[in-house]
Amino acid sequence: MSRSLSIAAVAAASAVFVFVACSSGASGQAVVTIGLNPSAIDNLGQASVVTVEGTTEAGAAGSGTVKITSAAGSLKDGTMVTLDSKGQGTAMFTCAVATDPKCVGSVKISVEWTRAGASSIANTRSIQV
C-alpha cells in the first residue's frame, strides 16, 4: 500500500512540475500602473502628480497614449498623456470641494492605455481627498 502511495505522490509531483515548466515559458501581460504623489490631498485644491507607466508583455517600456480620468476634480473630463521613452507619463490632479461637491472622501482615478496594434489596457486607483 505504501508503494502505491509513493508512486501516486511521484506522479502528482511530476504533473505539477510539468505544469509549472510549461507555464513559465508563457509571455507576460502588458500592464499600466498608476502612481500618486502624494497619495492623499486636501479638498481645497492641493495637487497630486499622477504618474502612469506602461510595460509591454516582454517587460519593455510601453509606448502610445494614456487617457487619465477622475470621478471628481480636475481630471473628470479626462486628459491624454503620451508615454515617454521610459514608458511613463504624468498629469496633475486637484480636487476642490468649492468647485466640485464630489471632492470628498475617496476619488477614483482611471487610466486607459491605447497601444498601437494591440488591445487597450485599463487600471484604476483611488486617492483620498
All heavy atoms as an XYZ file, in Angstrom:
873
protein
N       0.812     -1.186      0.000
C       0.000      0.000      0.000
C       0.860      1.256      0.000
O       0.566      2.193     -0.695
C      -0.908     -0.022      1.234
C      -1.873      1.109      1.256
S      -3.284      0.762      0.255
C      -4.607      1.001      1.312
N       1.954      1.251      0.771
C       2.812      2.426      0.820
C       3.516      2.648     -0.510
O       3.816      3.768     -0.882
C       3.826      2.308      1.955
O       4.702      1.231      1.722
N       3.787      1.563     -1.237
C       4.404      1.706     -2.566
C       3.437      2.405     -3.519
O       3.836      3.270     -4.307
C       4.813      0.348     -3.107
C       5.530      0.476     -4.431
C       6.155     -0.825     -4.853
N       6.934     -0.579     -6.038
C       6.907     -1.333     -7.096
N       6.197     -2.428     -7.107
N       7.639     -1.030     -8.135
N       2.158      2.107     -3.436
C       1.144      2.756     -4.272
C       1.066      4.244     -3.952
O       0.956      5.078     -4.838
C      -0.230      2.113     -4.057
O      -0.209      0.779     -4.474
N       1.128      4.579     -2.652
C       1.113      5.986     -2.259
C       2.344      6.712     -2.767
O       2.264      7.852     -3.215
C       1.023      6.108     -0.738
C      -0.362      5.902     -0.157
C      -0.280      5.749      1.353
C      -1.258      7.056     -0.507
N       3.500      6.076     -2.712
C       4.737      6.690     -3.196
C       4.664      6.946     -4.685
O       5.058      8.011     -5.158
C       5.939      5.788     -2.889
O       6.097      5.655     -1.508
N       4.142      6.001     -5.425
C       4.011      6.167     -6.886
C       3.033      7.295     -7.183
O       3.286      8.135     -8.047
C       3.581      4.839     -7.544
C       4.714      3.815     -7.427
C       3.190      5.059     -8.997
C       4.338      2.419     -7.849
N       1.921      7.338     -6.448
C       0.939      8.404     -6.658
C       1.541      9.770     -6.339
O       1.316     10.745     -7.052
C      -0.306      8.154     -5.805
N       2.337      9.863     -5.268
C       2.966     11.134     -4.897
C       3.956     11.586     -5.952
O       4.009     12.764     -6.315
C       3.656     11.005     -3.536
N       4.746     10.654     -6.480
C       5.707     10.990     -7.539
C       4.969     11.441     -8.795
O       5.342     12.420     -9.439
C       6.652      9.800     -7.826
C       7.460     10.039     -9.087
C       7.546      9.542     -6.640
N       3.886     10.764     -9.137
C       3.109     11.137    -10.328
C       2.511     12.537    -10.165
O       2.544     13.352    -11.088
C       2.014     10.109    -10.590
N       1.976     12.819     -8.972
C       1.394     14.141     -8.722
C       2.462     15.225     -8.787
O       2.258     16.290     -9.386
C       0.702     14.162     -7.361
N       3.611     14.986     -8.188
C       4.706     15.963     -8.223
C       5.186     16.189     -9.642
O       5.480     17.317    -10.044
C       5.859     15.495     -7.339
N       5.244     15.136    -10.439
C       5.663     15.258    -11.834
C       4.669     16.093    -12.622
O       5.047     16.917    -13.449
C       5.814     13.882    -12.478
O       6.828     13.156    -11.826
N       3.380     15.887    -12.370
C       2.358     16.655    -13.079
C       2.471     18.136    -12.740
O       2.363     18.999    -13.609
C       0.962     16.133    -12.721
N       2.700     18.461    -11.466
C       2.871     19.856    -11.061
C       4.101     20.448    -11.723
O       4.077     21.560    -12.246
C       2.949     19.980     -9.518
C       3.369     21.374     -9.106
C       1.621     19.615     -8.901
N       5.209     19.717    -11.749
C       6.432     20.192    -12.379
C       6.209     20.476    -13.857
O       6.622     21.517    -14.364
C       7.562     19.175    -12.205
C       8.811     19.569    -12.945
C       9.619     20.576    -12.469
C       9.140     18.968    -14.146
C      10.754     20.964    -13.153
C      10.270     19.350    -14.841
C      11.074     20.343    -14.347
N       5.532     19.586    -14.554
C       5.278     19.778    -15.990
C       4.422     21.015    -16.201
O       4.692     21.830    -17.071
C       4.622     18.522    -16.601
C       4.115     18.792    -18.004
C       5.613     17.371    -16.615
N       3.399     21.197    -15.363
C       2.539     22.376    -15.496
C       3.336     23.656    -15.283
O       3.244     24.594    -16.056
C       1.381     22.299    -14.499
C       0.536     23.540    -14.500
C      -0.350     23.796    -15.533
C       0.657     24.480    -13.491
C      -1.109     24.948    -15.545
C      -0.100     25.636    -13.488
C      -0.990     25.864    -14.510
N       4.143     23.715    -14.232
C       4.943     24.904    -13.942
C       5.956     25.146    -15.048
O       6.139     26.266    -15.495
C       5.633     24.773    -12.562
C       6.625     25.895    -12.343
C       4.592     24.763    -11.462
N       6.596     24.114    -15.535
C       7.592     24.263    -16.597
C       6.954     24.796    -17.866
O       7.504     25.658    -18.541
C       8.281     22.932    -16.861
N       5.764     24.311    -18.195
C       5.086     24.788    -19.407
C       4.583     26.213    -19.217
O       4.633     27.021    -20.129
C       3.914     23.869    -19.754
S       4.438     22.251    -20.325
N       4.101     26.537    -18.011
C       3.564     27.863    -17.764
C       4.647     28.922    -17.736
O       4.414     30.058    -18.103
C       2.815     27.873    -16.429
O       1.727     26.992    -16.493
N       5.847     28.582    -17.281
C       6.887     29.593    -17.135
C       7.369     30.139    -18.467
O       7.913     31.217    -18.525
C       8.067     29.027    -16.342
O       8.702     28.008    -17.085
N       7.142     29.438    -19.547
C       7.564     29.908    -20.849
C       6.567     30.849    -21.490
O       6.849     31.475    -22.493
N       5.363     30.964    -20.920
C       4.335     31.825    -21.493
C       4.758     33.285    -21.346
O       5.409     33.668    -20.387
C       3.009     31.587    -20.786
N       4.337     34.115    -22.322
C       4.688     35.537    -22.261
C       3.911     36.220    -21.151
O       2.840     35.787    -20.756
C       4.397     36.204    -23.601
O       3.004     36.201    -23.851
N       4.471     37.315    -20.635
C       3.805     38.079    -19.571
C       2.653     38.877    -20.128
O       2.313     38.793    -21.310
N       2.042     39.651    -19.282
C       0.942     40.505    -19.691
C       1.391     41.959    -19.675
O       2.168     42.359    -18.812
C      -0.239     40.342    -18.748
C      -0.896     38.988    -18.830
C      -2.122     38.925    -17.924
O      -2.307     39.741    -17.035
N      -2.952     37.931    -18.160
N       0.869     42.719    -20.619
C       1.123     44.163    -20.608
C       0.344     44.772    -19.439
O      -0.768     44.331    -19.131
C       0.681     44.782    -21.923
N       0.928     45.742    -18.772
C       0.268     46.399    -17.639
C       0.476     47.899    -17.704
O       1.453     48.381    -18.259
C       0.782     45.872    -16.274
C       0.443     44.409    -16.070
C       2.257     46.098    -16.123
N      -0.460     48.614    -17.121
C      -0.306     50.049    -16.919
C      -0.531     50.289    -15.427
O      -1.512     49.833    -14.849
C      -1.270     50.887    -17.798
C      -2.724     50.595    -17.523
C      -0.968     52.368    -17.667
N       0.435     50.958    -14.790
C       0.345     51.220    -13.359
C       0.110     52.704    -13.119
O       0.415     53.545    -13.973
C       1.620     50.772    -12.626
O       2.750     51.454    -13.183
C       1.833     49.264    -12.750
N      -0.411     52.994    -11.933
C      -0.736     54.371    -11.551
C      -0.013     54.703    -10.253
O      -0.153     53.978     -9.267
C      -2.247     54.549    -11.321
C      -3.057     54.056    -12.519
C      -2.567     56.004    -10.994
C      -4.543     53.909    -12.217
N       0.731     55.792    -10.262
C       1.362     56.294     -9.043
C       0.773     57.644     -8.689
O       0.446     58.431     -9.588
N       0.607     57.915     -7.410
C       0.068     59.193     -6.938
C       1.024     59.782     -5.918
O       1.405     59.108     -4.959
C      -1.305     58.983     -6.274
C      -2.383     58.341     -7.141
C      -3.586     57.949     -6.299
C      -2.793     59.290     -8.250
N       1.425     61.049     -6.141
C       2.350     61.697     -5.218
C       1.901     63.132     -4.954
O       2.036     63.961     -5.847
C       3.766     61.673     -5.765
C       4.773     62.154     -4.740
O       4.535     62.124     -3.540
N       5.893     62.630     -5.231
N       1.361     63.407     -3.775
C       1.104     62.490     -2.675
C      -0.131     61.634     -2.946
O      -0.928     61.934     -3.838
C       0.882     63.417     -1.485
C       0.352     64.672     -2.082
C       1.020     64.787     -3.430
N      -0.318     60.585     -2.134
C      -1.440     59.668     -2.335
C      -2.705     60.121     -1.618
O      -3.752     59.514     -1.776
C      -1.053     58.266     -1.870
O      -0.686     58.286     -0.513
N      -2.597     61.204     -0.850
C      -3.760     61.824     -0.210
C      -3.573     63.335     -0.271
O      -2.466     63.839     -0.079
C      -3.888     61.365      1.242
N      -4.648     64.044     -0.595
C      -4.602     65.505     -0.696
C      -5.799     66.100      0.031
O      -6.782     65.399      0.303
C      -4.582     65.980     -2.166
C      -5.797     65.459     -2.937
C      -3.290     65.541     -2.853
C      -5.936     65.980     -4.357
N      -5.717     67.402      0.315
C      -6.889     68.054      0.893
C      -7.888     68.349     -0.225
O      -7.558     68.226     -1.410
C      -6.497     69.326      1.663
C      -5.919     70.429      0.791
O      -6.286     70.532     -0.407
O      -5.103     71.215      1.305
N      -9.101     68.695      0.133
C     -10.108     69.002     -0.889
C     -10.271     70.505     -1.083
O     -11.326     70.990     -1.436
C     -11.436     68.334     -0.573
C     -12.066     68.812      0.713
O     -11.509     69.637      1.439
N     -13.245     68.289      1.009
N      -9.153     71.205     -0.899
C      -9.134     72.658     -1.087
C      -8.337     73.054     -2.329
O      -8.084     74.236     -2.541
C      -8.548     73.328      0.164
C      -9.285     73.028      1.472
C      -8.539     73.614      2.652
C     -10.715     73.519      1.401
N      -7.904     72.070     -3.120
C      -7.165     72.358     -4.340
C      -5.727     71.895     -4.346
O      -4.986     72.160     -5.293
N      -5.283     71.210     -3.281
C      -3.920     70.666     -3.257
C      -3.733     69.737     -4.461
O      -4.660     69.056     -4.888
C      -3.680     69.901     -1.956
C      -2.275     69.347     -1.829
C      -2.082     68.554     -0.528
O      -3.020     68.304      0.215
N      -0.850     68.177     -0.276
N      -2.515     69.698     -5.009
C      -2.239     68.904     -6.207
C      -1.547     67.586     -5.879
O      -0.805     67.476     -4.908
C      -1.362     69.702     -7.170
N      -1.806     66.597     -6.728
C      -1.102     65.315     -6.695
C      -0.626     65.036     -8.110
O      -1.359     65.274     -9.077
C      -2.026     64.198     -6.225
O      -1.348     62.958     -6.224
N       0.606     64.546     -8.235
C       1.124     64.152     -9.541
C       0.678     62.709     -9.807
O       0.957     61.816     -9.009
C       2.663     64.250     -9.598
C       3.179     63.774    -10.945
C       3.114     65.664     -9.315
N      -0.021     62.517    -10.912
C      -0.444     61.186    -11.338
C       0.581     60.705    -12.354
O       0.764     61.320    -13.401
C      -1.847     61.208    -11.980
C      -2.269     59.804    -12.411
C      -2.869     61.831    -11.033
N       1.276     59.621    -12.026
C       2.265     59.045    -12.937
C       1.738     57.719    -13.441
O       1.309     56.872    -12.648
C       3.614     58.822    -12.224
O       4.076     60.068    -11.699
C       4.657     58.263    -13.180
N       1.745     57.546    -14.756
C       1.354     56.273    -15.351
C       2.581     55.648    -15.999
O       3.465     56.362    -16.483
C       0.221     56.436    -16.383
C      -1.059     56.886    -15.712
C       0.593     57.414    -17.485
N       2.635     54.330    -15.962
C       3.749     53.627    -16.595
C       3.220     52.397    -17.303
O       2.569     51.554    -16.689
C       4.800     53.230    -15.572
C       5.997     52.541    -16.205
C       7.136     52.294    -15.224
O       6.984     52.590    -14.026
O       8.178     51.802    -15.673
N       3.501     52.317    -18.599
C       3.101     51.158    -19.388
C       4.285     50.221    -19.581
O       5.402     50.668    -19.845
N       4.028     48.933    -19.407
C       5.049     47.907    -19.605
C       4.477     46.851    -20.544
O       3.368     46.361    -20.321
C       5.444     47.255    -18.262
O       5.832     48.279    -17.345
C       6.592     46.277    -18.442
N       5.228     46.519    -21.591
C       4.764     45.549    -22.577
C       4.824     44.119    -22.042
O       5.400     43.866    -20.985
C       5.615     45.617    -23.860
O       6.933     45.133    -23.555
C       5.694     47.027    -24.422
N       4.270     43.201    -22.807
C       4.301     41.784    -22.455
C       5.733     41.279    -22.283
O       5.986     40.376    -21.491
C       3.599     40.943    -23.536
C       2.113     41.172    -23.660
C       1.725     42.340    -24.558
O       2.591     43.159    -24.939
O       0.543     42.453    -24.878
N       6.667     41.859    -23.013
C       8.072     41.451    -22.941
C       8.831     42.151    -21.816
O      10.022     41.931    -21.634
C       8.755     41.720    -24.281
N       8.154     43.032    -21.069
C       8.806     43.741    -19.972
C       9.480     45.032    -20.383
O      10.168     45.658    -19.580
N       9.287     45.452    -21.630
C       9.899     46.681    -22.132
C       8.999     47.891    -21.833
O       7.812     47.749    -21.547
C      10.126     46.574    -23.640
N       9.584     49.075    -21.923
C       8.827     50.310    -21.746
C       7.739     50.406    -22.800
O       7.977     50.130    -23.979
C       9.759     51.515    -21.839
N       6.554     50.777    -22.368
C       5.436     50.901    -23.291
C       5.496     52.191    -24.088
O       6.243     53.113    -23.774
N       4.690     52.246    -25.128
C       4.574     53.455    -25.942
C       3.099     53.667    -26.252
O       2.282     52.774    -26.070
C       5.391     53.325    -27.236
O       4.900     52.256    -28.018
N       2.784     54.859    -26.710
C       1.404     55.168    -27.029
C       0.876     56.251    -26.107
O       1.635     57.016    -25.520
N      -0.448     56.304    -25.974
C      -1.085     57.327    -25.161
C      -1.918     56.693    -24.054
O      -2.391     55.568    -24.183
C      -1.991     58.240    -26.008
O      -2.968     57.435    -26.664
C      -1.188     59.018    -27.034
N      -2.072     57.448    -22.976
C      -2.884     57.021    -21.847
C      -3.890     58.121    -21.548
O      -3.524     59.287    -21.411
C      -2.017     56.739    -20.597
C      -2.888     56.377    -19.400
C      -1.008     55.635    -20.876
N      -5.162     57.739    -21.443
C      -6.196     58.683    -21.026
C      -6.369     58.527    -19.523
O      -6.569     57.425    -19.016
C      -7.516     58.421    -21.732
C      -8.582     59.439    -21.358
C      -9.859     59.264    -22.147
C     -10.831     60.382    -21.782
N     -12.078     60.252    -22.544
N      -6.275     59.656    -18.815
C      -6.435     59.669    -17.361
C      -7.710     60.432    -17.039
O      -7.887     61.571    -17.491
C      -5.233     60.348    -16.670
C      -3.917     59.685    -17.091
C      -5.399     60.314    -15.157
C      -2.663     60.421    -16.607
N      -8.598     59.814    -16.275
C      -9.834     60.468    -15.860
C     -10.037     60.267    -14.359
O      -9.490     59.339    -13.768
C     -11.068     59.917    -16.604
O     -11.144     58.513    -16.401
C     -11.003     60.218    -18.092
N     -10.841     61.137    -13.774
C     -11.176     61.013    -12.357
C     -12.686     61.128    -12.200
O     -13.364     61.747    -13.010
C     -10.461     62.088    -11.539
O     -10.840     63.381    -11.969
N     -13.196     60.525    -11.129
C     -14.630     60.582    -10.858
C     -15.057     61.978    -10.410
O     -16.233     62.336    -10.510
C     -14.996     59.545     -9.799
N     -14.110     62.765     -9.921
C     -14.361     64.146     -9.494
C     -13.061     64.915     -9.679
O     -12.002     64.332     -9.887
C     -14.795     64.178     -8.033
N     -13.144     66.227     -9.611
C     -11.939     67.040     -9.670
C     -11.475     67.387    -11.065
O     -12.221     67.289    -12.045
N     -10.204     67.766    -11.143
C      -9.651     68.364    -12.361
C      -9.547     67.419    -13.557
O      -9.419     67.884    -14.686
C      -8.265     68.953    -12.064
O      -7.369     67.916    -11.679
N      -9.608     66.125    -13.344
C      -9.468     65.184    -14.461
C     -10.785     64.504    -14.835
O     -10.784     63.520    -15.574
C      -8.397     64.131    -14.138
C      -6.988     64.671    -13.927
C      -6.053     63.557    -13.458
C      -6.465     65.317    -15.198
N     -11.914     65.043    -14.363
C     -13.190     64.375    -14.653
C     -13.535     64.397    -16.142
O     -14.254     63.522    -16.612
C     -14.319     64.914    -13.792
C     -14.708     66.336    -14.034
C     -15.791     66.745    -13.067
C     -16.045     68.237    -13.195
N     -16.931     68.704    -12.136
N     -13.021     65.363    -16.885
C     -13.226     65.372    -18.340
C     -12.136     64.596    -19.062
O     -12.200     64.416    -20.272
C     -13.282     66.809    -18.869
C     -14.528     67.541    -18.389
O     -15.569     66.872    -18.174
O     -14.456     68.772    -18.201
N     -11.113     64.170    -18.334
C     -10.025     63.373    -18.901
C      -8.937     64.218    -19.531
O      -9.158     65.353    -19.942
N      -7.757     63.636    -19.559
C      -6.619     64.243    -20.240
C      -5.812     63.120    -20.869
O      -5.778     62.005    -20.344
C      -5.757     65.095    -19.281
O      -4.803     65.837    -20.038
C      -5.024     64.245    -18.260
N      -5.174     63.405    -21.984
C      -4.344     62.420    -22.673
C      -2.877     62.735    -22.419
O      -2.468     63.899    -22.489
C      -4.597     62.446    -24.182
C      -6.021     62.083    -24.572
S      -6.464     60.379    -24.217
C      -5.532     59.510    -25.442
N      -2.099     61.695    -22.099
C      -0.650     61.855    -21.966
C       0.026     60.851    -22.892
O      -0.483     59.746    -23.110
C      -0.151     61.669    -20.512
C      -0.743     62.722    -19.605
C      -0.458     60.297    -19.985
N       1.146     61.260    -23.447
C       1.938     60.382    -24.305
C       3.069     59.801    -23.484
O       3.767     60.537    -22.780
C       2.506     61.167    -25.506
O       1.400     61.719    -26.244
C       3.325     60.267    -26.416
N       3.230     58.488    -23.555
C       4.308     57.843    -22.802
C       5.662     58.207    -23.393
O       5.819     58.250    -24.620
C       4.121     56.325    -22.809
C       2.834     55.812    -22.153
C       2.768     54.290    -22.228
C       2.722     56.282    -20.720
N       6.636     58.485    -22.520
C       7.986     58.840    -22.972
C       8.802     57.569    -23.249
O       8.272     56.458    -23.228
C       8.670     59.752    -21.953
C       8.879     59.103    -20.587
O       8.799     57.864    -20.457
O       9.129     59.856    -19.620
N      10.086     57.725    -23.465
C      10.954     56.589    -23.801
C      11.082     55.575    -22.659
O      11.470     54.434    -22.872
C      12.342     57.071    -24.217
O      12.953     57.761    -23.129
N      10.731     55.990    -21.445
C      10.744     55.075    -20.291
C       9.377     54.435    -20.066
O       9.180     53.703    -19.101
C      11.173     55.823    -19.028
C      12.599     56.331    -19.079
C      12.920     57.087    -17.814
C      14.321     57.675    -17.903
N      14.632     58.493    -16.717
N       8.424     54.759    -20.945
C       7.070     54.222    -20.807
C       6.231     54.962    -19.791
O       5.226     54.447    -19.320
N       6.626     56.199    -19.450
C       5.947     56.948    -18.399
C       5.332     58.244    -18.913
O       5.796     58.819    -19.891
C       6.927     57.288    -17.274
C       7.540     56.084    -16.618
C       8.575     56.446    -15.569
O       9.072     57.566    -15.514
N       8.903     55.492    -14.718
N       4.309     58.694    -18.190
C       3.682     59.972    -18.467
C       3.086     60.505    -17.176
O       2.813     59.736    -16.250
N       2.889     61.829    -17.096
C       2.352     62.427    -15.875
C       1.259     63.445    -16.177
O       1.208     64.012    -17.270
C       3.447     63.138    -15.044
O       4.009     64.186    -15.831
C       4.520     62.171    -14.594
N       0.422     63.654    -15.177
C      -0.610     64.691    -15.211
C      -0.808     65.172    -13.782
O      -0.499     64.452    -12.826
C      -1.912     64.142    -15.774
N      -1.322     66.375    -13.624
C      -1.614     66.921    -12.304
C      -3.097     66.705    -12.003
O      -3.947     66.862    -12.880
C      -1.307     68.420    -12.250
C       0.158     68.761    -12.428
S       1.219     68.078    -11.150
C       0.725     69.049     -9.752
N      -3.383     66.371    -10.742
C      -4.761     66.191    -10.291
C      -5.003     67.081     -9.080
O      -4.198     67.107     -8.147
C      -5.024     64.734     -9.906
C      -6.362     64.525     -9.239
C      -7.525     64.578     -9.976
C      -6.441     64.298     -7.876
C      -8.766     64.398     -9.367
C      -7.674     64.122     -7.248
C      -8.835     64.169     -7.997
N      -6.115     67.822     -9.107
C      -6.564     68.596     -7.957
C      -8.046     68.325     -7.749
O      -8.749     67.909     -8.684
C      -6.350     70.114     -8.154
O      -7.097     70.540     -9.301
C      -4.882     70.459     -8.346
N      -8.507     68.568     -6.537
C      -9.919     68.344     -6.238
C     -10.341     69.346     -5.172
O      -9.930     69.232     -4.015
C     -10.119     66.901     -5.751
S     -11.705     66.180     -6.149
N     -11.120     70.323     -5.568
C     -11.576     71.369     -4.640
C     -13.086     71.252     -4.449
O     -13.853     71.371     -5.410
C     -11.206     72.747     -5.179
N     -13.504     71.009     -3.220
C     -14.925     70.838     -2.926
C     -15.722     72.100     -3.246
O     -16.928     72.028     -3.533
C     -15.127     70.358     -1.462
C     -14.843     71.474     -0.478
C     -16.502     69.757     -1.262
N     -15.076     73.261     -3.238
C     -15.765     74.521     -3.553
C     -16.274     74.539     -4.997
O     -17.296     75.152     -5.285
C     -14.836     75.706     -3.307
N     -15.576     73.842     -5.905
C     -15.989     73.817     -7.313
C     -16.567     72.472     -7.738
O     -17.198     72.373     -8.790
C     -14.809     74.168     -8.246
O     -13.744     73.251     -7.998
C     -14.351     75.591     -8.022
N     -16.361     71.432     -6.932
C     -16.892     70.106     -7.244
C     -17.282     69.414     -5.934
O     -16.415     68.962     -5.191
C     -15.859     69.266     -7.995
C     -16.410     67.940     -8.501
O     -17.455     67.480     -7.991
O     -15.792     67.352     -9.390
N     -18.579     69.350     -5.636
C     -19.019     68.769     -4.368
C     -18.675     67.283     -4.199
O     -18.749     66.754     -3.097
C     -20.534     68.979     -4.374
C     -20.907     69.320     -5.762
C     -19.687     69.857     -6.439
N     -18.253     66.613     -5.265
C     -17.859     65.202     -5.173
C     -16.428     65.034     -4.666
O     -15.946     63.912     -4.526
C     -18.012     64.519     -6.531
C     -19.452     64.406     -6.985
C     -19.545     63.706     -8.321
C     -20.981     63.612     -8.788
N     -21.068     62.961    -10.110
N     -15.743     66.124     -4.398
C     -14.362     66.070     -3.897
C     -14.348     65.836     -2.392
O     -13.859     66.655     -1.612
C     -13.612     67.356     -4.258
S     -13.218     67.490     -5.998
N     -14.887     64.704     -1.987
C     -14.952     64.320     -0.584
C     -14.671     62.823     -0.494
O     -15.217     62.035     -1.281
C     -16.342     64.620      0.016
C     -16.430     64.154      1.450
C     -16.669     66.096     -0.087
N     -13.788     62.443      0.425
C     -13.518     61.014      0.630
C     -12.584     60.453     -0.419
O     -11.593     61.070     -0.785
N     -12.930     59.286     -0.926
C     -12.096     58.590     -1.904
C     -12.566     58.904     -3.324
O     -13.749     58.783     -3.626
C     -12.194     57.084     -1.642
O     -11.369     56.371     -2.505
N     -11.638     59.321     -4.175
C     -11.952     59.648     -5.572
C     -11.188     58.689     -6.472
O      -9.973     58.525     -6.345
C     -11.589     61.116     -5.905
C     -11.794     61.397     -7.383
C     -12.408     62.069     -5.052
N     -11.899     58.062     -7.386
C     -11.292     57.076     -8.283
C     -10.595     57.754     -9.465
O     -11.157     58.641    -10.105
C     -12.343     56.101     -8.797
C     -11.763     54.975     -9.644
C     -12.758     53.855     -9.893
C     -13.789     54.250    -10.903
N     -14.648     53.124    -11.325
N      -9.355     57.336     -9.710
C      -8.589     57.761    -10.892
C      -8.531     56.543    -11.817
O      -8.155     55.450    -11.390
C      -7.148     58.172    -10.511
C      -7.127     59.212     -9.392
C      -6.358     58.590    -11.743
C      -7.262     60.630     -9.811
N      -8.912     56.723    -13.068
C      -8.903     55.631    -14.043
C      -7.959     55.968    -15.180
O      -7.843     57.128    -15.586
C     -10.302     55.405    -14.621
O     -11.218     55.089    -13.603
N      -7.283     54.949    -15.697
C      -6.396     55.138    -16.843
C      -6.696     54.077    -17.891
O      -7.088     52.955    -17.566
C      -4.899     55.080    -16.450
C      -4.565     56.173    -15.452
C      -4.514     53.737    -15.895
N      -6.530     54.474    -19.146
C      -6.668     53.528    -20.256
C      -5.528     53.777    -21.228
O      -5.400     54.862    -21.792
C      -8.008     53.675    -20.964
C      -8.195     52.630    -22.043
C      -9.580     52.646    -22.670
O     -10.373     53.547    -22.359
O      -9.853     51.769    -23.485
N      -4.699     52.779    -21.400
C      -3.522     52.847    -22.262
C      -3.897     52.312    -23.637
O      -4.271     51.161    -23.785
C      -2.404     52.035    -21.650
C      -1.139     51.892    -22.448
C      -0.663     52.714    -23.428
C      -0.171     50.855    -22.308
N       0.531     52.259    -23.899
C       0.860     51.114    -23.229
C      -0.073     49.735    -21.494
C       1.966     50.285    -23.369
C       1.029     48.913    -21.623
C       2.041     49.194    -22.558
N      -3.778     53.176    -24.643
C      -4.050     52.789    -26.025
C      -2.729     52.425    -26.679
O      -1.815     53.250    -26.741
C      -4.734     53.937    -26.791
O      -5.928     54.298    -26.093
C      -5.058     53.526    -28.208
N      -2.638     51.173    -27.142
C      -1.400     50.671    -27.740
C      -1.617     50.418    -29.225
O      -2.645     49.866    -29.618
C      -0.978     49.371    -27.060
C      -0.848     49.532    -25.561
C      -0.462     48.262    -24.837
N      -1.376     47.169    -25.093
C      -1.004     45.891    -25.188
N       0.251     45.545    -25.038
N      -1.892     44.946    -25.405
N      -0.659     50.815    -30.040
C      -0.750     50.617    -31.487
C      -0.795     49.122    -31.802
O       0.055     48.363    -31.349
C       0.431     51.270    -32.186
N      -1.797     48.706    -32.547
C      -1.891     47.323    -32.989
C      -2.198     46.322    -31.893
O      -2.024     45.120    -32.083
N      -2.650     46.775    -30.727
C      -2.946     45.859    -29.625
C      -4.148     46.385    -28.845
O      -4.535     47.538    -28.989
C      -1.737     45.725    -28.703
N      -4.702     45.530    -28.020
C      -5.843     45.949    -27.215
C      -5.402     46.953    -26.155
O      -4.247     46.987    -25.756
C      -6.482     44.729    -26.539
O      -5.549     44.100    -25.681
N      -6.356     47.787    -25.723
C      -6.032     48.768    -24.699
C      -6.031     48.089    -23.326
O      -6.633     47.047    -23.124
C      -7.011     49.934    -24.737
O      -8.323     49.473    -24.509
N      -5.304     48.688    -22.393
C      -5.153     48.178    -21.042
C      -5.679     49.240    -20.079
O      -5.379     50.421    -20.245
C      -3.662     47.902    -20.712
C      -3.016     47.001    -21.763
C      -3.499     47.349    -19.312
C      -3.460     45.576    -21.746
N      -6.453     48.836    -19.072
C      -7.019     49.800    -18.127
C      -6.620     49.447    -16.698
O      -6.253     48.311    -16.400
C      -8.539     49.809    -18.249
N      -6.691     50.457    -15.831
C      -6.407     50.264    -14.415
C      -7.079     51.394    -13.638
O      -7.414     52.437    -14.221
C      -4.887     50.286    -14.161
C      -4.507     49.659    -12.838
O      -5.336     49.311    -12.017
N      -3.208     49.527    -12.625
N      -7.315     51.195    -12.360
C      -7.891     52.240    -11.507
C      -7.168     52.266    -10.166
O      -6.584     51.272     -9.733
C      -9.387     52.017    -11.243
O      -9.566     50.767    -10.588
C     -10.202     52.064    -12.506
N      -7.245     53.413     -9.532
C      -6.687     53.595     -8.200
C      -7.438     54.757     -7.556
O      -7.899     55.659     -8.251
C      -5.193     53.906     -8.287
C      -4.545     54.051     -6.924
C      -3.057     54.065     -6.994
N      -2.539     54.326     -5.651
C      -1.279     54.608     -5.402
N      -0.410     54.654     -6.382
N      -0.889     54.832     -4.176
N      -7.546     54.746     -6.262
C      -8.261     55.824     -5.568
C      -7.283     56.718     -4.830
O      -6.229     56.278     -4.368
C      -9.272     55.251     -4.579
O     -10.306     54.589     -5.278
N      -7.669     57.985     -4.725
C      -6.910     58.962     -3.943
C      -7.833     59.516     -2.875
O      -9.033     59.739     -3.127
C      -6.339     60.084     -4.850
C      -5.448     61.025     -4.038
C      -7.430     60.832     -5.567
C      -4.624     61.971     -4.889
N      -7.308     59.711     -1.697
C      -8.084     60.257     -0.589
C      -8.035     61.781     -0.652
O      -6.949     62.359     -0.708
C      -7.535     59.757      0.740
C      -8.413     60.024      1.918
C      -9.735     59.280      1.869
O      -9.809     58.164      1.384
N     -10.771     59.904      2.349
N      -9.221     62.417     -0.671
C      -9.283     63.887     -0.672
C     -10.073     64.370      0.518
O     -10.848     63.660      1.088
C      -9.876     64.456     -1.976
C      -8.995     64.144     -3.145
C     -11.277     63.955     -2.210
